[in-house]
């Protein structure tokens, strides 16, 4: 009898431990069962309680009303006025890469002001034939693709490749994990140059970094975009802002891809950036309206990749 009681108490302890989790309550009343891993002055990082070994998600601190921790303590957060796009602005409840509604939920509390796209490095060439806009087909000087980001004058920006691939960021796994140093958030060309120096210094090859190699294979000037460049592409994909849904803008962009032999971009999945988080993970983003916009993914995982080129 005593052994039976001990077994029951042990089983209950295991169940209690397994069910211990934090509860994040957003300002739109959405609730996220999670394990909070880090709280900074601007954001909260967490893993989903249903997948504790999965990717790390990021939410801006201003979108979180409170956190009830597994030990019963509760922390209340003051609202924030606005966030920079690189800090993952929120317009709707947190999501995983799955199907979402076509419009922004009416209860989204932070979708009241326009959020500018991230500032990117100056392009190196000018376009003499007049201004361009997102969704235009581009075919000049051997560079072919769809305009995915433009500066205010429409003469500088980024072109995205017609094709895409499902590739790992790098092939290294434990115990071979290594930090490369591609830390730039807004300059993918700088990250490509950093990686090239790293490859030469460590007697490696581009084959060890499939996502970068694929982008590089498109020709000179093509590269894997940095995370802010991906965020800017997401803004352009929706007509210049993520505070509202623009089916017309998305359709124009994807129709241009398809009509020139390319593959439409899927707004519901994550794309690798060249920006490294640490020795194990790189930053990814998606094109949908709903946060979290930044998710850290193991480099050895296969995710979608698109190449970009400046004009």
Secondary structure, DSSP 8 states (H G I E B T S, - for coil): -HHHHHHHHHHHHHHHHHH--EEEEETTS-EEEEEEEEE-SSEEEEEEGGGTTS-EEEEEGGGEEEEE-TTS-EEE----S---GGG---SS----SS---SS--TT-TTTTS----------S---TT----TT-EEEETTEEEEEEEE-TTSSSEEEE-S--EEEES----TTS--------SS-HHHHHHHHHHHHHHTT--GGGSHHHHHHHTT-TT-EE--HHHHHHHHHHHTTS-SSS--HHHHHHHHHHHHHTT-----TTS-EEEEEE-SSSEEEEE-SSSSS---EEEETTSEEEE-EEEE-
